[in-house]
Amino acid sequence: MDLKKIDAPTTTVTYNRNALDEATGNIYESISIISKRAEQINSEIKKELIEKLEEFATYNDSLEEIFENKEQIEVSKFYERLPKPHALAVKEWLDGKIYHRNTEEDNQ
């Protein structure tokens, strides 16, 4: 996931309900799909952040030495400024980038 090219809103946005449930015909099913995608995005971002912060980790047992690492602070600030995972998932849903299928219809 390329986080620098994301154009999802960082603030609260009101969405058209008809646009959200257009693909499924059911607002609850659409929200369920969006929430599952948001969880996936959140875990990807968290994994990426942890990997980047591990580069700056110091393994000292001494509490007296506290280092202020400016690169680590900048990485943290970058991730704090990103749009929230649910905003990214809604953007993907409205752009038609999320694949979904109804397994009940497949079984019949």
Secondary structure, 3 states (H helix, E strand, C coil): CCHHHCCCCCCCCCCCHHHHCCCCCCHHHHHHHHHHHHHHHHHHHHHHHHHHHHCCCCCCCCCCCCCCCHHHHHHHHHHHHCCCHHHHHHHHHHCCCCCCCCHHHHHC
